[in-house]
Amino acid sequence: MRRGLSANLFAYVLLTLLVLWALADRFAPDHGAADTACRIGYVYDGDTVELLCAGQSRTARLLGFDAPETRSPKCAAEAAWGLRATLRLRALVQQPGVALYRNGRDKYGRDLVVITLGGKDVAAIMIAEGLAVDYHGAARRNWCNLL
């Protein structure tokens, strides 16, 4: 019995450590060096922006959150909240202290980026203000049910 308890305790501790290791970047993200070759151009919606890099325009999806759709909203509430999220993101990225970190590309060819403002992730700001939800690639939320 004692041997089974130790094996269970070991498995529990190991599983806990693995979960903490997997989530560590969410609590203390290290984005590397800021990308100074690109700047934010147009804000398309609450989680998609235009990057201007060496005279070229590229579309970028912000990481860590999902905002309501403005292009093809499924209901009036989603359209209204999508507009609020878009306007807020536009205001945030125009402030001093904005830094941009590129993290690869998605299946649509968009750059994946993290934007910080004064060291704080814009995703956390948008979520805290109720304009977005936490998102890390799982099934997307139905905004009409959520709102």
N, C-alpha and C positions, 0 to 999 in steps of 0.2 A: 504494500500500500504506500509506504513512504517513497519507494522508488518511482511509482506512478505520479505521486504528487510533485516530486522534483522535476520529472520530465514535463509535466504540465506547466509548472512555474517557469521552467526554462523556455518552453514554447511561447508562453504568454509574454515574457520579457523580450524575447527575440522578435516576436510580432510587433510589440509596442515600439521597439527601436526601429524596426523597418518602416513603420507608419510615420514616425517622427522624422526619419531621414527623408522619406518621400515628400513630406509636407514642409521641410525646413526652408525651402526657397520661398514659400508663401509668407513666412513670418519674418525672414531676414533676407530679402532678395538681393542678389549681387548681379547687377545688370552689366557689369564690365564697364568699359569706357563709353562715354556718351558719344553719339555719332554727330560730329560737327560738320560733316560733308553734306548733310541734308537738313532741310528746314521744313516746317509744316506750312503747307499752302492752304488750300481750301478744306473746310470741314464739311464732308458730305452728309454725315448724320452723327448720332451720338457715340458711335464706336468705329467710324471709318473716316480717314483723312487722306489728303493728297500730300505726298512727299515731293519736294523739289530737290533733286540731287544732280549737281553738275549740269544744270540746264534742262534736265529731263524730269518729266512728271510721272509719278508712280502712285498707285493706290496702296494704302496701308490699313490693315485691320489692327485695332488696339487689343492688346492681350489683357486677360483677367476679368473682363466683364462683357455683358451683353446689354445693349440699349434697345428700346422699342424701335420698330421699323418706321421709316418715313417714306420710303420708296413704294413699298407694297404693303401698307398696313392692313390688317385683317378686320379692324373695327375702328370706329371714331376715337375711342379712348386711346388706342395704340398710336394713332396719328397725332393726337394732341400731346401725349407724353413723349413721343418721338421728337416732335418739334422742340419741346422744352429741353430734352437731353441735347439736341443739336445746338441750340442756342447757348446752353451752359458750357458745352465743350468748346465752342468758339470763343467764349469769354475766357475760359481757363488757359487755352493755348496762346492767347495774346498777352498774357502777363509775363513780366520778367521772371527769370529763374526757370524757364522751361528747358528740359533736357529730353533728348530722344535716344532710345536704345533699340536697335534693330535685332530681331531674333529669328531670322530665317524667313521662309515663305510658306503660305498655306497652299491647299490644293488648287486654288483659283489663281495662283501666281502673285497674290498680294503679299507685300512685305508684312511681317508680323512685328509690331512695335510696342514698346512700353514708353509712355510719356510720364515724366515726373515734373512736379512744380515745387520748387524749393525743397527737393528731396522726397516729397510725398508722391506716391503713385496716383495718377489721375483716376485710375480704376477705383481706388479706395474712396476718393472724393465723390465720384459719380454714384457709387453704391451707397455711401453714407447719406447722400442727399436724396435718395430714393428715386434716382433717375436711371438706374441700371441695376442689374443683378450680377452676382458672382458667376463667372462662366469660364470653364477650362476645357471645353471641347465635348462635353456630354450633349445629350439631346437639348435643344434650345427650348426655352420657356414659351408657352402660349400667352402672350401679353394680354389678350382679351380676357382670359380667365384670371390672370394675375391682377389686372387692374379692376 
